[in-house]
Amino acid sequence: MGSSNPEGSELPPPPPIPPNVVPIVAGEKPLELINKPAPPKRVPMKRPGIGSQGQKISLLTNHFKVGLNKSNTEFYHYSIAMQYDDGTEVDGKGIGRKVLDKVKETYILELENKEFAYDGEKSLFTVGQLPRKQLEFTVVLNDISRSGTNGVSGGSYSLEESQGDRKRVKQSFQSKTIQVQVNFAAKIPMQAIANALRGQDSDHFQEAVRVLDIIIRQNAAKQGCLLVLQSFFHNNPRNFIELGGGVLGCRGFHSSFRATQSGLSLNMDVSTTMIVKPGPVLNFLMDNQNVKTPYQIDWIKAKRMLKNLKVETYASKMEYKITGLSDKPCKQQTFFLKSKRGQDGDGEEITVYEYFAQHKNMRLRDSADFPCINVGKPKKPSYFPIELCNLVSLQRYTKALSNLQRASLVEKSRQKPQERMSTLRDAVKSSKYEADMMLQSSGISIGTEFMQVEGRVLPAPRLVVGNGEDFSPRNGRWNFNNKKLVKPVKLERWAVVNFSARCDVRNLVNTMIKCGNMKGISIDSPFDVFEESNQNRRESALTRVEKMFEYIKSKLPGPPKFLLCMLSERKNSDIYGPWKRKCLSEVGTVTQCVAPTKVNDQYITNVLLKINAKLDGINSLLMVEHSPSLPLVSKSPTLILGMDVSHGSPGRSDVPSIAAVVSSRKWPLISCYRAAVGTQSPKVEMIANLFKPVSDKEDQGIIRDGVSESQCNQVLNVELDQIIEACKFLDESWCPRFMVIIAQKNHHTKFFQASGSPDNVPPGTIIDNKVCHPKNNDFYLCSHAGVIGTTRPTHYHVLYDEVGFSADDLQELVHSLSYVYQRSTTAISVVAPVCYAHLAAAQMSQFVKFNDMSETASSQGGSGGVTVAGAVPVQELPRLHIKVANSMFFC
């Protein structure tokens, strides 16, 4: 319904004011709002000092010194608008750089010979201002590819045009007049960088560094590179990695300017992206669909895969964007061909196949029975036979990789430290930044040698195992040979379930009992081995699981305490998700899945470590938590929270993100945890619903994973607020002290031994000088032993500390948390609470098959509701059964 107030009519009288209400004049705030103080805004804490413990070690890092020779320089930011002469807006991403190059070439005098940096879209930057705040230019480009230029049109096509003078056709079909408007937007002082390097707050620092990053990107663009965010990739087959399925890994380089304690640096690292394999379209489709002949291609899938990819045609040697495929095969797809010098309407219907054979004298061998490539518009298609089309190089592949492709990419992308250093040195030198005119105008010089830094190697914490025995791990590793577990469990009331795995079950069980006895785990014989019947193997995974549980229920006298599930596939098993959900959500039984290919004592011992942790046992402890003598943590009840958000695969924006929070249990221990997991909107990194009551009054330590540096303030002022709100909900007077740390793995800083050793830096290597933030409290830690490739350190950002840790005590705590991971006998690369949060999110995401949401998502044991994080409603995960909710089910 609508309402109106025609001229002359009176408005209705205002509603009566209740006697207990005092009206407030519009624009005024209630008294309580005026007097209520605004909550203090938290900012990342300053560095209180640097650590001193550990043995010193000389290191090199992939940061290159940047000289600021003109700190008084100012960048001028201009917005760019481009239009064709018919008023249509130009897509800057496609041809923007060509247009701006033409502007510079044509109007160099009007621009007063100024160099500029262009971001490829709508922003341009100069050193010093242009002659006027508003400028307009007109340029003509003669090399813009347009759909339908030399293909055959679904409407009509003139034979005379197709065989006419090539220059005339090129001029009439490809020349484009473009209007370019340049408008002043902002002024960015370079002094902002110098101020930030001195530790001063600077409003323009990020903008100034962004300009420098754009200059580097422009340098790469001029070399013909593919640009992806802050990485660039050369079109060099030596950089390509075959991944299968028509996909290549392409090795390139990431570059970004960083403010550090020793000044501005350029951080450059090896980077890899996925591209479509260039070459004949038919070859790509056969690889992509894993078929041997073109006649096996699924053309519906092919159409989805090819859309928006670019091809170069054999006929014209020009690039076109694929808009689709023809509805009919090449030998049946017709179009109207105008007759030569005929009147309007004169001509004939001809197939695409006949046209190229008769009028272009091209023998087509592989196109007759297959659809044509359409590079035209919906109402005016333009066709090429598929065999005449080659996919051009450096086109990103954005679909999700298969497990095999992902494993192949990881394996083939690895580089040993010395190899990576050599690659990076060559990349910096070949980029020739010293010759870049824009960098020269900005007064920026970039060194070509790795920066030297000083690290410290922290000693490994002593560990305690069974019978009070203690020892020191060597090179970040240890084992349980001739050792018992700290708190072994008794494995009773258990059974084995075999989903068609080819394995000697009797041998596996006997090895488990033998190894368990050696580790102190008392293992009874299993009640039974439940083999899946042959007739069930062709059923759906969900049905197979349900029937197996019916079988178990009919044989067992009561619910089992533990189920060992044997799967035929180690990864990608359809049974895994439904089985875990049935056990953990509906039945409340701890389970361990195995897919054994080789059963030996080492394999079974690793399985027993997981089982023992899941059943509330403890494998090993730090001596300082056994004593207990952890600085500050052992003196006051402390809760350690680890948080992580896992997202769907690239290209799957419809899959909800999974947020997990784990919390420590059994203070003063820091080795036992429980988890809470939920869904939220896809690709949202901030955890949406942290308001969860916690038990007992304790100090809180929060270690957060997966957050970029730009999101630190959100963690401090959004997520931390929610946790404080939860505490106040339990007790208004409860004011626990908080410490907040972000563990960042997604960065590009690497460290190498300055001695020239081919090995990675030793485990326990910590760096808190020279390449760290000039003001904020952060450090890099390589806690694990890097065996394959180059070690990636974890970058820890200490945002907030009300507890009062010294630098050495905090670094010792973080280092120690890398040794309490109950699943393995190695120090891990990031603290255990964060790893556990990641594991919990990954495991519970298998409960529901998100790519095919069904009614089963709200079955017994699940909440069956919908949660909204941000603006996108997502389905909730089923709840954990009360019997396993406090267990380390994720271990």
N, C-alpha and C positions, 0 to 999 in steps of 0.2 A: 504494500500500500504506500501511496505517496501522500504528501500534505502540501498545501499551498496557502498563501496569504494574499488573496486578490486585493488590489489597491482599494482602500476605503474600508475594508473589513477590520474588525477589532480582534486583537489577540485574546485568548482565554485568560482569565485571572490566574495568578500564581497559586500553587497549592498552599493551604494553611500551614503555618509553622508550629510544630509541636511545642508544648509549654516547656519542655526540658531541653530545648535546643537553642543555642545562641548563634544567630546568623553571622557569617563571616563575609566581609566585603570581598567581591571578586578580585582576584590577584593577590590577596593576602594569604599567608600560610597559617595553619593552626599553631597555637603557642607551643605545643609540645614538639612540633616539627622544627620550629625556629630554635628552640633551646637544645634540641637533640644534636649532639656533635656528630659530624660526618665520620664514618669509620676511617681509621688511618690507612693510607695506601701503602702497601708493602712493596719494597723494591729489593732486588737481589743484594745480598750483603756484600760489604767490602772484604777484601782479603785481610785477615788478621795477622798473617805472617806466612812464612814458608817453612816446610819441614826440614829436618836435619838428619833423621834416622836413616840408616842404610849405607851401603857401600857405594861410593860415587863411581859413575861411569860416563865416559864421553860419548855423545850421540850426535847424529846428524838427523835433520828433519826435512821433509819436503816443503818447506817454506823458503821463499826467495826474497831477499831483502829489497825493499822498495824505498827509493829516495824521493823525498818531497822537496823539490828545489824552488818551488814558487808557492809557498803557503798562503800568500796574499791573493792568489788567483781566484777569480770567481767564475763558476759555470753558470751559463744562462740557459734555462730550460724553455723550449718552444714546443707548442702543440702543433701537430701536422694534420691537415685535412686534405684529402685528395678526391677529386671527382672527375669522371669522364665528361666530355663536352655535352652529353645528354643529361647531365645532372646525377647520374648513377654513382654511388660511392665506390671508390676503389678499395679492394681488400688489400690493405697494406702488407699482410703476411705473405701474400703471393708475389707481388712485384714492387713493394715499397722501396727496397734497396736500389732496384734498377731506376726507379723514378727519381730518387734523391741523387743518385750518381749523375743522371742526365741533367738535373737542376744545377749541380755543381759544375758540370762541364760547360753548360750553356750560359750560366749567369755568374761566372766566377768573379767578374768585376763588380757586379751588384752586391755580391756577398763579401766584397773587400778581401778576397783571397783567404777567407777564414776556413779553417778545418772544422769539421763537426762530427759528432758521434750520433748515430741513428739506431734506435732500438728495434727497427724492423716493423714497427706498428704506428704509433701516433706521437712519439716523443723524439725530439732532436735537441742536442746539447752542443753549445759552443763555448770556447774560452773567450770571455769578453762578449759584449753585446753586438748584435747585428746592426746595420745602419738604421733600421726602423723597427718598431715593435710589431708592426703588421706588414707582411710582404706577400705578394702574389706572383706566381710564376706559371707559365704555360709551356709544357714540353710535349714532344711527339715521340712515342716509342714505336719502333718498327719491328719488334721481335716478341710481341705478346702472343702466346699460343691461344687460339680460340677453337672451341669445339666445332666440328663440321667443316673445317677449312678444306681438307682434301679427302674426307671420307665420302660415303654416299648417303644422301639425305633421305629420310623416310618420307619427306614431302615430295620434292622434285629436285632434279639435278640436271644441270646443263652440260652436255658433252663439250660444248665449245668452251665453257668456262674451265672445265677440267683439263683441257689440252691447250689453253691459252698461254700467253706469255707469263712465265713464273714470277717475274718482277712485278707485273701488273696485278696478278692475283695476290701476291704478298702485300702489296701496298693497299689494295682495296679491302682485304679481309683482315689484315693484321695491324696496320697502323692505327694508333690510338692517340687522340689528343687528350691530355690530362691537365686539369687545373690544380695547382698546389697552393694551399694557403698556409702561411707560417705565422703563428701568433705567440707573442711573449706570454709565458706562464709564470715563471718564478726565477729567483736568483739563488744560487747555492754556493756559499763560500767554502773554499778549500780549507780555510782556517778551522772549520769544524772538525776535520780529521786530526789536525795538530792538537786541538783541544781535547779530543777523546783520547789520544795517545798519552796525554798528561793526566788522564784520569778524571777530567772534568766532564760534567753532563753537557751534551751537545745536541741541540734539536735537529741539526742538519747533517749529522754524521752519516746516518744510513743513506740519505739521498746522495751525498757526495761519493760514498763508496759505490753506490749503484751506478753512478755515471762512469766510474773507473771500470766496473764490471762490463758495462755496455761497450766501452772502448775496446776491451779485450775480445768481446763477442764480435764486434765489427771487424777486428783484425782477422778472426777466424773465418768470418763470412766472406771476406775478400779472397780467401784461399779456397773457396768453394766447399766449405765444411757444412755438414748438417749440424744445426744448433738445437740442443735440447736443454732447456733451462740454463744452467751454468756450465754445461759440458759441450764440447765440439768434437766432431768426428770427420776425419778425412776420407775421401773416396779412394782408398788404397786397398786392393785385394789382400795385401799382406796383413791388414788389420782385421780381416774377416774370419769368423770362427763358425764352422759348419755345425748346426744344431739339429738338423733333420726337420722334416715337415715343411720344407721351403723357407726355413727361417735361418738367418745368420746372426751370430753375435758380432757386433762391430766395436772394436776397441778404439777408444778415443781418450780425451783428457777433460778433467774437471779443473776449473780455475776459479778462485775467489780471493778477494782482498780481505785480509784479517788485521784487526787492531790487536797488537800484542804488547807485552812488557818491553820488548826491544824495538818497538816501532811498527810501522806498517809493513806487512809482508804479503806476498802472493803465494797462496797455497795451491799447488798444482799436484794432481794425482791422476792415476790411470782410471778410466771410467769405461763402462761397457753398456751399450744399448742393443736392442734387437731390431733388425731390419729385415725386410722382405728380400728374398734371394733374387737378384736381378737376372734377367734373361727371358727366354720365351715364356709366354703366359701359360701355355699348355704344360710345359715342364714343371712350372711352379705348382699348378693345380694338382698334377699327379703326385708330386712330392708332398704337398700339403694334405692330401686326402689318402696318401699311402696306397695308391693304386698303380697298376703296371701299364695300363693302356688308357688313352683318352676316352674310350667307350665306357669305362667304369666310373667316370667322374660324375659326382652328384652336382648337377648344375644349379640347384637351388642353393646349396651351400657355397658353390663357386660364386654366385651372384653376390651373396653377402660378403664374401671374402674380398672380392675384387673392387667393390664400390669405393670410389674416391682415390684409388691407387692411380698412379701416373704411368702411362706407357709411351714408348717411342715407336712410331710406325715405320716399317720397312719402306713403305711407299713414299712418305714425305720427310722422314728423318726429323719429325717434330714431336713435341710432347703434348699429350692430351690427358685429361682426367677422365677416368672411367665413370660413367653414370649408371651403367647397367648392362644387361645382355639382351639380345634380340629374343623375341618370343618364339621364333621359328629357326630351324637350322639355316645355315648360309645358303644352301641350294634351294631353299623354299622362301626365304625372306626377300620380299620384293620391294621395289620403290619405283617411282615414276621418273623416267629419264627423258628429258626434253630432247627433241630432235634438233640436229644442227641447223641453225638459221631458219628454224620453223616458226610458225606463228604460235601465239599462246595457246596452250592446250595440245599442241602437236607433240607426239612422243609415244613412248611405249612403257608398259610394265616390264621390268627386268629384275632378275634375282641379283643379289649382291655377288654371288658366285660367278654368274655369267658376265656381269659388268667387269670384274677384275680379270677374268679370263679373256674376254673379247676386246675390251677397250683399253685395258692396261697391259695386256700381253703377259699376264702372270699366271703361271701354272700353280694352282693351289692343290696341295696333296693332303693336308690335314684339316681342312676347314669345312668341307662340304656338309658333313653330318653334325656339325657342332654350332652352337649359337655364335652370333657375331658380337664383337665388342662394340658397345654403344658409348660414344663420347659426346653425344648431343644433349638436347634438352628434352623434357618429357613429351612436349607437343611437337618437337622437331628433332627426332633422333638422327644420329649420324653414325653409320656402321663401318667397321673394318673387319675383314676376316681375322679370326683369332690367331692364325699362324703368322700374320704380318705384324703382330704386336709383341714388343719386348717390354718387360717391366724395367723401369729406370732404377738406377742405384740410389742408395741412401734414403729409402722410404721406411719410416718407422713401422715396426710390427707391434701393435698395441694389445693384441689378444693375450689371454693367459697362456703361459707355457705349460706343457705337460710335465710330469715329474721327470721323465727321461730327458727332456730338453733342458729343464732347470738343472739337473745334475750334470749334464754335459757342459752347460754354460759355466757352472762353478768350477768344474774340473779343468776346462780348457782356458779359463781366464786367469788361473793362478800364476803368479810370478814370484820367484824367489827374491829376497831383498836386493841382491846385487843387480839382478835383471831389471827390477822395477826402477832402481836408481838410474841405471843406464838409459832406460826408456824416457824417464822424466828429464834428464839432462839434455838429451837430444831434442825433446819437445820444446823446451825453453829456448834452446839455441836456434832451432829451425823456425820458431815463431817470429824472430827478428824484431822484438819489441823496441830495440834501440832505434830502428828505422821508422817506427810508426809516427806519423806526423802529428796525430792527435795527442799521443803521449808526450811528444816533445813540446807541443804547445802548452800542455798542462804542467810541464816541469816534472814529469814522472820518469824515473829511471828504475829498471828492474834488473837485479843481479842474476847471475847465471849459476851460482854455486849454492848448494844446500847450506842452510843455516846450522851453526853448531850450537848445541845446548848441553847442559849438564843434567844427567839423571841420577837417581839413587836406586839401588837394588835392595828392596826390603827383604829381610829374612823370612822364610816360610814359617807360619805359626806351627807350634808343636801340636800334634793330634793325639787323642787318647782313644784306645780301642778296649776290647774286653779284658777283664782281670786287672784293670788299672794300668795296663802297659801303654807307654807313650813313645813317640818317635817323631822325627822331622822328615817331611816329604823332601824328595830330591828332584830338582828341576821341575817342580810343580806336579809331581806324580808320587803315588804310593800304591801299595797293594795289600791284600789281606792274606797273603801266604803265611801260614802258620800263625794266624791271628784270629781271634774271635771278635764278634760284634759287641758293642757297648751294652746294648739292651736287645738281645735276640728274642723273638717271639716263639710261641709254640704253634705249629701249623697243624690244626686238627679240623675235623668235619669239613673236609675239602674234597673236590672231585676234579677230574680232567674232562674237558669238552673238546672234541675234535671235529672241526668243520672241514673235513676232507683233506687235511694236511698229510702229506706223505712223510711219515716220521715213525721211528721205532719208539712208540710211547713208553713201553716197558723200560727201555734203556734210559729214556729221559727222566722218568720218575725215579729210577734207582740212582741215577747221577745226582738228582736233586736231594734225595735223602742222604747220600754220602757227603756231598758238599755242604749241605745244611748242618750235618753233625760236626763237620770240621769248623764251621763258623759259630757253633753254639745254638743253631736253630734246630729244635726238636721237631721232626716232621713225621707224622703218622702216615701210614699207607693211605692212598686216596680211597674214598668209599667206592668209587667206580670210575671207569672211563666210558664216557658217553660218545659213541661214534654216530655221526650223522648218517642217516639211511640214504641209499643211492637215489631213491625216488624224490627226496626233498631237495636235491642239489640244483634242480632246474627252477625251483620256486624263487620268488623275490627274496631279497635279503631279510626283509622284515618278517616274512612268513617263515623262513628258515629259523630265525631266532625264536619266534613264538613256539614253533613246533619243538625245538630243542628244549625249551623251558618246560613245556608240557611233559616231555619225556623225562626230564630231570625230576620234576615234581612227582611223577608217578612212581619213581624208584627210591627217592630219598625219604627217610623218616621225618625229616624236618628241614628248614632252610639251611643251606650250606653257609659256612663262615667265609669260604674263599673258593673261587673257581678259576682254574687255569684253562685259558681258552687258546686252542691251537688253530691258527689260520693258515691257509695255503699260500697267501700272498703277504709279503712283508709290508708293502705299501699299497695304497689304493684298494684295500679290501672293502667290498661293499658290506661285509658283515660287521666291521669294526664299530661304526657309529651306532647302529641299532642294538648291538650287543652291549656296548658301554652304557647306553641309555637304559636298557632293560635292567642291567645290574645295579647301576648307581642311582637311578631315579625311581624305578618302580619297585624293585625287590629289596635293595639295600644290602647288596653283597659286594664285597671287594673282589676285584678281578684283575688278572694280568694276562694280556694277550701276547702270544709268541708266534713267530713264524720261523722255526729253526731250520737252518740249512746245514749246520754243522754243530753237533752237540758235543761240547767238551767242558772241562772243569771251569775254564775261564768264562765261557758263555753262561753256564748255569750260575756261577757266582754272581755275575752282573744281574741276572734275573732275580736272584735271591735278595740282592741289595734293594731292589725296587719293592719286592713283596714285603720284606721286613719293614720298610718305611711306611708302606700303605697300611700295614696292620698295627701301626703305632709303636713299632720298634725304633731303635736308634742304631745306626751303623758305626758312626764315629763322632767324636766331639772335639772341639778345640780345648786345649788344656786350660785356656783362660776362662772358658765357660764352665769347665768341669771344676775349677778351683773354688769359687769363681773369682776372676780378677780382671775382667774387662774394664778399661777406664770408663768411669761414669755409668756405663750400662749396668754393671754388676752391683752398683751401689744404690740404685733407685729403680723401682719397677718400670720396665721399659717395654713398649710395644713397637715392633718394627713392622711397617707396612710396605709391601712391594706392589706396585701398580703397573699395568700394561694394557694397551688397547691393540688388538689384532684386527687387521682389515682383510677384506676379500682380495682375491687375486687382481692384478692389474687388468682393466677392461671389464670388471664386474662391479659396477657402481650400484647394483641392486642388492648386493649381499650385505646384510647388517654387519656392523663392526661389533666385536666381542670385547667387553671391558672386564678385566679381572683384577681383584684386590686380594692379596694374601696377607695374613697377619701372623706374627710369631706367637707361639704358645709355650707354656711351662717356663716362664721366667724363673731363674736367670739364664735359661738356655736360649740360644739364638739359632738352633738347628731344626726346630719343629714348627710347622705352619699349618694353617687351614686356609681355605679359599672361598670367596664369593664371586660369582660370575654372572653377567647379564648382557643383554644386547642393547645397542643404541644405533642411531642413524649411521648409514654408511659413510666411511671416510672421516668421521668426526673423532679427533684425537683427544679432546677434553672429555673426561668421564662425566656423564650426565647426571647420574643419581648416586652420589656418594653418601647420602644421609642414611647411614646404617648404625644402629646402636652397637656399642662395643662394651665388653664386660670389664669390670674393675677399673679403678682409677689409676692411671699409669701415665708416665711420660710417653710421648709419641715420636717415633722416628719414621719419616716417610722417604722412601726411595722410589722415584718415578722414572719410568722408561718411555721411550718413543716420543719425546717432546723436543721440538726444535727450539733453538735459542730465542726465537722471537715469541715463543709461547710461555716463557718463564713467568711473566707477570700474571698470566691467566692461572697458572698453577698456584701461585702465591695468593691471588686475590679471589679466585673462584673455587678451586678444589679445596684449598686449605680452609676457606670459610665454611664449606659444607661439612668438613670433619669437625671443626669447632662447634658448629651448630648441633651436630649429633651429640657431642659431649655435653653441651648445655641442655639438650633435651633430657639426658639422663639425670643431670644434677646442675642446676643453675650456678652453683658455687664452684663447680669443678673447672679448674684452669690448668690443664696439663701444659707442660713445656714442649715445644715442637722443634724438630729439625727437619728441613726439607732438602733433599738432594735429587738432582736429575741425573740419570745415567744415560748418556748419549752414545749410541754406537754408529749412528748414521752421520758420520763426518768423514773428512778426507785427510786428516793429519796422520802421518806415519813416522816411525822412528827407526833408525838404522845404526848399527855399531860403527863408530868413527874409526875403529881400528882396522876396518876393511874385512872383518870376519864375515864369511858368507852366511852365518847363522842369524836368526832373529834375535832381538833383544831378549835377555834372560827373563824368566817369570819373576814378577815382583818389581819390575822397573817402573818407577814413578817419576813424573816430570811436573813441576809446578813453577817453572821459571821460563823466561824469554819468549816462549810461544803461547803462554796462557794470557788471559784477559788482563789488560793494563790495570784494572781496578777490582773487578769482581773476583769472588773466591772460587777458583776452579783448579782442576789438575787432571792429568792423563795418567792412567794406570794400565800397564800390560801385566795382568795378574797370571795369565796362563802361558804355557809353553807353546809357542807357535811352531808347529812341525811342518805344515804344508803352506806354501805361499808366504805372504808377508803379514806379520801380526798386525791386527787392527786394535789399537788401544781403546779402552772405554774412556770417554770424556765425562768426568763428574763435575757438575755445577752445584756448589753448595749455596742454595738460595737463602736459607734462613736457619738461624741457630740460636734458640733460647736456652739450650742445654749448657753451652759454654765449652765446647771441645777445643783443645789446642790443635794446631795443624798436624802434629805427629800422631796424636791420639785418634783423630778422625781418620787419617789415612791408614792407620793400623786397623781400625774397625772395618773400614771398607775392604781392605786387603783380606782380612780374616773372613769376611762374609763370602769370599770367593772360594773358601775351603770347606764350607758346610753343606755342599750340594750332595744329598744323600744318594743320588742315582749313580755317581761315578767315583772313581779314585783319582781324579785329577782336579787341579784348580781350574775354575772356569773363567771365561773372559769378562763376565759381568756378575754382580753380586747375586747370590742364590735367590733372595726374595723376588727379584725381577724375573729371573729364569722361571721360578715356580709360577708366577703370575702369567707368563707367556704360555707355559705348559697347560695351565688350567684353562685358559681361554681357547687354546688350540683343541684340547680334548673335548670340552663341552660344545664347541662349535660343531662337532661331529654328531651331536645328539639330534639335530634337525638338519635335514638336507635342504639348505636354503635355496638351491637352484630349482627346487620343485616343491614349494610350500604345500603341505597337505593337511588334512584334518588330524592326522596323527600327531601334529605338533602340540595339540592340547589334550592329549590322552591322560590316563590316570597317572598321577604323580607330577604332572606339569601344572603350571599356573594357568595356561590357556588364555592369557590375556594379551593385551597389546600395550607396549610402552612407547612413549613418544620422547625422543631426544631431539631437540631442535624442532624441525617442522616435519620430519619424516616418520610416520608410524612404523614400528618394526615389531615383529613377533618375539615374545619372550621365550627364553629357554625354559625347559622343564626344571623343576626344583630338584635338588639333591635329596635323596632319602635321608631321614633323620639319623639312620644308623651309620651313614658314611659322611655326613655333612662336615664333621670335625676331623676327618681323616686326611692323609696326604694322598688322596685318590689319584692326583695328577702326577705322582712321582714315577 
